[in-house]
Amino acid sequence: MYRKIPVARPFIDDDDRKVVMEVLNSNTLALGPKILEFEKNMSSYIGVKYGCAVSSGTTGLHLAIRALDIKDGDEVITTPYSFVASSNCILYERARPVFVDIEPVTYNMDPAKIEAAITKKTKAILVVHIFGQTADMDSIMRIAKKHNLKVIEDACESLGAMYKGKSAGSFGDLAVFAFYPNKQMTTGEGGVIVTNSREYVDVCRSLGNQGRSLGDEWLVHERLGYNYRMDEMSAALGITQLAKLDEMIRKRVEIAEEYNQLLSGINGLVLPKVGTYRTHTWFLYVIRVNKGSRDRLMDYLRIRGVQTRPYMPSIHLQPFMKEMFGFQVGDFPVSEEASSQTLALPFYIGLEGEDLRYVVEGVKSYFNHEEF
Ligand SMILES: *Cc1c(COP(=O)(O)O)cnc(C)c1O
């Protein structure tokens, strides 16, 4: 039987629909009570003091860079194996992303390679928690402290993940989560910045709201700002999504375990691994093809109606990055090798059961027919 299985799908229920309708009927569609409630719930879920809701993960990352006053000539250490936004936010302020290669088990930044990349211009480490589990935060925070560097966590892919019992997003000076529809929870478009610093959250709120002063004077603009605000419908959706997040993560863990079990023992296929001290909240289920061809597997599955994605391409080899900085193939070999071998299988609540088994049969059948 022919099926069409998407790579991702949001989970929306009647509670979600109801609260969004209530906002629409209230006539307060922006700058209202839902934003404040969502920020409060989000920061307490992560275990930090403050939250600032924004229009996307990308705009949140930009504000985090501005809050730390990172600017022209500064350097920020980050990972090449990520979604492009984690580096773009550095470029928006004409600072320079300095990449360090990843470790091949969790695909996160390799702490052993950070110190060699630090210079007098280094201001911060922007760590990305990729695919649903954190980087090695003990090592990264130790290095940051030793060299007096700020830390921004791009936790957009790892909401709910824990490292030694502490939440992703509670380690750095600021952290950012994103709620695009393929993430662990969604607000449509949206994001949130979390921090323990009153100063940083005030700067973020002001900058994201046209640089307004935080007092009552509506038309006093203290700094060059933006409109990066989240709206009330999105915030209302965020509140109900967050209320069921732990349940949604439990389902994601179950689906990942089902994949792990059904896909184990295939020669040439590497399954995702969870790093020590960590929990995984499964933004994506990423497999690695180390015999045969990742691209042929993707074609093979597409013909069967199974959508996959070649996550993640290495950022330093994106056309505009090569042009700006002269990066070349071979600069970050661990990241590049992963980029050529990894792909995300369909992964969403509702996939479990027949559709998941159909995906697994497709993968197995490819490896049965592929000549190595
Ligand atoms: C999703 C994501 C973002 C933010 O994405 P938006 O679409 O702007 O919300 C940032 N960094 C990473 C690593 C992401 O996966």
The ligand as a Gaussian input file, in Angstrom:
#p B3LYP/6-31G(d) Opt

LIG

0 1
 C       15.073000      25.633000      15.111000
 C       16.401000      26.143000      15.455000
 C       16.629000      27.516000      15.672000
 C       15.567000      28.590000      15.578000
 O       14.709000      28.451000      14.544000
 P       13.499000      29.439000      14.254000
 O       12.917000      28.842000      13.021000
 O       14.048000      30.795000      14.047000
 O       12.561000      29.404000      15.409000
 C       17.902000      27.903000      16.059000
 N       18.899000      27.011000      16.211000
 C       18.713000      25.703000      16.006000
 C       19.864000      24.775000      16.240000
 C       17.466000      25.228000      15.603000
 O       17.301000      23.916000      15.368000

